[in-house]
């Protein structure tokens, strides 16, 4: 069974709609401000090189300014990645990072195509553009001092959302999220996925992505974010609906309704 919730077009960076509450409007406004702090980095696809046959993996957390830089690179390069959220206080993926590195550090990129594991954001960004772009890191990600400063500002504007763990149960199958880094609406969904430690496959479809036509066939129109939950046969648009669904299905509300938590 498939459930699709239609919502407002999310392509424009507009945060207020007539059916939003004041709290939702403020939330979307701060998410839009975070995008503007980074001058929309990750909104458009850049020059694409070869495509990786094996999917990348990224251990990170929403709200981490260094993780943001890597996600922006993934968005610009139109790359998918399996995301393993590592919020503060989380335990689901922390041990895997510590086992690989001998310590906990994020972001951690695993690229099985190149046989590398990298854990410093600028090194990861350089690797991604060298391997899957034209070997030229965009200015928005190249000037380290400015990039780090504006990325930290973007995190502050969101008030730490997505950084601290909340109880959850894990889906039987990997969730899938279609979107792109600079979308204020996608950010709100990613924050909840991070807070609940829910792993997911990120499908980037930034503006000018060659994958947008096939995405429109899947979603029915050019609107992001789109969540696909194959465990329960759900395909869902509209950020507010997705957030409610994730919290009800996999968060503390689900446990209160008699659905046990799983590690």
C-alpha positions as CSV (number, residue, x, y, z in Angstrom):
1,X,0.0,0.0,0.0
2,X,1.3,3.5,-0.8
3,X,0.4,6.7,0.9
4,X,1.2,10.0,-0.8
5,X,0.6,13.3,1.0
6,X,0.6,16.3,-1.4
7,X,1.9,19.6,-0.1
8,X,3.3,23.0,-1.1
9,X,6.0,23.2,-3.7
10,X,9.3,23.2,-1.8
11,X,11.6,24.3,-4.6
12,X,11.4,28.1,-3.8
13,X,13.1,29.2,-0.6
14,X,9.9,30.5,0.8
15,X,9.1,29.5,4.4
16,X,5.6,30.7,5.1
17,X,2.3,29.4,3.8
18,X,-1.2,30.4,4.9
19,X,-1.8,27.0,6.6
20,X,1.3,27.1,8.7
21,X,1.1,27.9,12.4
22,X,3.3,30.7,13.8
23,X,5.7,28.1,15.3
24,X,6.0,26.4,12.0
25,X,6.6,29.7,10.2
26,X,9.3,30.5,12.7
27,X,10.9,27.1,12.2
28,X,10.9,27.4,8.4
29,X,12.2,30.9,8.7
30,X,15.2,29.8,10.7
31,X,15.8,26.9,8.4
32,X,15.8,29.3,5.4
33,X,18.2,31.6,7.3
34,X,20.5,28.7,7.7
35,X,20.4,28.1,4.0
36,X,21.1,31.8,3.3
37,X,24.0,31.8,5.8
38,X,25.7,29.3,3.4
39,X,24.6,31.3,0.4
40,X,22.5,28.4,-0.9
41,X,25.5,26.0,-1.2
42,X,24.2,22.6,-2.2
43,X,21.2,24.0,-4.1
44,X,22.6,23.4,-7.6
45,X,24.4,20.5,-9.2
46,X,27.9,21.3,-10.5
47,X,30.1,19.6,-13.0
48,X,29.7,15.8,-12.7
49,X,32.5,13.3,-13.2
50,X,32.2,9.5,-13.1
51,X,29.5,7.9,-11.0
52,X,30.4,5.5,-8.2
53,X,29.1,2.0,-8.7
54,X,28.9,1.4,-5.0
55,X,27.0,3.7,-2.7
56,X,28.9,5.9,-0.3
57,X,28.4,5.8,3.5
58,X,28.5,8.8,5.8
59,X,28.5,8.9,9.5
60,X,27.5,12.4,10.6
61,X,24.9,14.5,12.4
62,X,22.6,17.3,11.4
63,X,23.8,20.5,13.1
64,X,27.5,19.6,12.8
65,X,29.0,22.3,10.7
66,X,31.7,20.0,9.3
67,X,29.1,17.3,8.4
68,X,27.2,20.1,6.6
69,X,30.2,20.8,4.3
70,X,30.3,17.1,3.2
71,X,26.5,17.0,2.6
72,X,26.8,20.1,0.5
73,X,29.5,18.4,-1.6
74,X,27.3,15.3,-2.0
75,X,24.4,17.5,-3.2
76,X,26.5,19.5,-5.7
77,X,27.9,16.2,-7.1
78,X,24.5,14.6,-7.3
79,X,25.7,11.6,-5.1
80,X,23.7,9.2,-3.0
81,X,24.9,8.1,0.4
82,X,23.7,5.9,3.2
83,X,23.5,8.2,6.2
84,X,24.3,6.9,9.7
85,X,23.2,9.7,12.1
86,X,25.4,10.1,15.2
87,X,23.7,12.6,17.5
88,X,25.0,13.5,20.9
89,X,24.2,10.7,23.3
90,X,23.5,8.3,20.5
91,X,24.7,4.7,20.7
92,X,23.4,3.1,17.5
93,X,26.4,4.0,15.2
94,X,29.0,5.4,17.6
95,X,30.6,2.0,18.2
96,X,31.1,1.5,14.5
97,X,33.0,4.8,14.2
98,X,35.1,4.1,17.2
99,X,35.9,0.6,15.9
100,X,37.1,2.0,12.5
101,X,39.0,5.0,13.9
102,X,40.0,4.0,17.4
103,X,38.1,7.1,18.5
104,X,34.9,8.9,17.8
105,X,35.0,11.5,15.1
106,X,32.6,12.7,12.5
107,X,32.1,13.2,9.7
108,X,33.4,9.9,8.5
109,X,33.0,9.0,4.9
110,X,33.4,5.4,3.7
111,X,34.0,5.1,-0.1
112,X,34.1,1.5,-1.1
113,X,34.8,2.4,-4.7
114,X,38.2,4.0,-3.7
115,X,38.8,1.8,-0.7
116,X,39.1,4.8,1.6
117,X,37.8,6.0,4.9
118,X,38.2,9.7,5.6
119,X,37.3,11.7,8.7
120,X,38.3,15.3,8.1
121,X,35.7,17.4,6.3
122,X,38.1,19.3,3.9
123,X,39.8,16.0,3.0
124,X,36.5,14.4,2.3
125,X,35.3,17.3,0.2
126,X,38.6,17.2,-1.9
127,X,38.2,13.5,-2.3
128,X,34.6,13.8,-3.6
129,X,35.4,16.5,-6.1
130,X,38.5,14.7,-7.3
131,X,36.8,11.4,-7.7
132,X,33.3,12.4,-8.8
133,X,33.5,15.9,-10.1
134,X,36.1,18.0,-12.1
135,X,38.7,18.1,-9.3
136,X,37.7,21.7,-8.6
137,X,36.2,22.4,-5.2
138,X,33.6,25.3,-5.4
139,X,34.5,28.6,-3.8
140,X,31.8,28.1,-1.2
141,X,33.6,25.0,0.1
142,X,37.2,26.0,-0.7
143,X,37.8,29.0,1.5
144,X,38.1,27.1,4.8
145,X,37.9,30.0,7.3
146,X,34.8,31.5,5.7
147,X,33.2,28.1,5.1
148,X,33.6,27.0,8.6
149,X,32.4,30.3,10.0
150,X,29.2,30.4,7.9
151,X,28.6,26.7,8.5
152,X,28.8,27.3,12.3
153,X,26.4,30.2,11.9
154,X,23.9,28.0,10.1
155,X,24.0,25.5,12.9
156,X,23.5,28.3,15.5
157,X,20.5,29.6,13.6
158,X,18.8,26.2,14.0
159,X,19.4,26.2,17.8
160,X,21.0,22.7,18.0
161,X,18.1,20.9,16.3
162,X,19.2,17.4,15.2
163,X,22.2,17.3,17.5
164,X,20.8,15.4,20.5
165,X,19.4,11.9,20.6
166,X,15.9,10.9,21.4
167,X,14.6,7.3,21.9
168,X,13.5,5.5,18.8
169,X,13.0,2.1,17.2
170,X,14.8,1.2,14.0
171,X,13.0,0.5,10.7
172,X,13.3,-3.1,9.4
173,X,14.3,-1.7,6.0
174,X,16.4,1.4,5.2
175,X,14.4,4.6,4.9
176,X,15.0,6.7,1.7
177,X,15.0,10.5,1.6
178,X,14.9,12.4,-1.6
179,X,16.0,16.1,-1.4
180,X,19.0,18.3,-1.4
181,X,21.1,20.0,1.2
182,X,20.0,23.6,0.7
183,X,16.3,23.0,0.9
184,X,15.0,24.4,4.2
185,X,12.2,21.8,4.2
186,X,14.6,18.9,3.7
187,X,16.7,20.2,6.6
188,X,13.8,19.9,9.0
189,X,13.2,16.3,8.1
190,X,16.9,15.4,8.3
191,X,17.0,16.9,11.8
192,X,14.4,14.5,12.9
193,X,16.1,11.5,11.3
194,X,19.3,12.6,13.1
195,X,17.6,13.0,16.5
196,X,16.0,9.6,16.2
197,X,19.2,7.9,14.9
198,X,17.3,6.6,11.9
199,X,19.6,5.5,9.1
200,X,18.5,6.3,5.6
201,X,19.6,6.4,2.0
202,X,19.9,10.0,0.8
203,X,19.1,10.6,-2.8
204,X,20.2,14.1,-3.9
205,X,18.2,15.8,-6.5
206,X,19.4,19.4,-6.4
207,X,18.5,21.9,-9.1
208,X,19.7,21.0,-12.5
209,X,20.2,17.4,-11.4
210,X,20.0,15.0,-14.4
211,X,18.0,12.7,-12.2
212,X,15.1,15.1,-11.7
213,X,13.0,13.7,-14.6
214,X,13.0,10.2,-13.1
215,X,12.4,11.7,-9.7
216,X,9.3,13.5,-11.0
217,X,8.0,10.1,-12.2
218,X,8.4,8.8,-8.7
219,X,7.0,11.7,-6.8
220,X,4.4,12.9,-9.3
221,X,5.9,16.4,-9.4
222,X,9.0,18.3,-8.5
223,X,8.6,18.6,-4.8
224,X,11.0,17.7,-2.0
225,X,11.4,16.2,0.5
226,X,10.0,12.8,-0.3
227,X,10.3,10.0,2.3
228,X,10.0,6.3,1.2
229,X,9.4,3.8,4.0
230,X,9.4,0.3,2.3
231,X,8.8,-1.4,5.6
232,X,5.3,0.0,5.8
233,X,4.6,0.8,2.1
234,X,4.7,4.5,2.6
235,X,5.7,7.2,0.1
236,X,5.2,10.7,1.6
237,X,5.7,14.3,0.5
238,X,5.6,17.5,2.7
239,X,8.0,18.1,5.5
240,X,5.4,18.6,8.3
241,X,3.7,15.3,7.5
242,X,7.0,13.4,7.2
243,X,8.1,14.7,10.6
244,X,4.8,13.7,12.3
245,X,5.1,10.3,10.6
246,X,8.6,9.6,11.8
247,X,7.9,10.7,15.3
248,X,4.7,8.6,15.5
249,X,6.1,5.6,13.8
250,X,9.6,5.4,15.1
251,X,9.9,7.9,18.0
252,X,8.7,7.9,21.6
253,X,5.1,8.3,20.5
254,X,5.3,4.9,18.7
255,X,6.6,3.3,21.9
256,X,3.8,4.9,23.9
257,X,1.4,3.3,21.5
258,X,2.7,-0.1,22.2
259,X,5.5,-0.4,19.6
260,X,8.7,-1.5,21.4
261,X,12.0,0.3,20.8
262,X,14.8,-1.6,19.0
263,X,18.4,-0.8,18.8
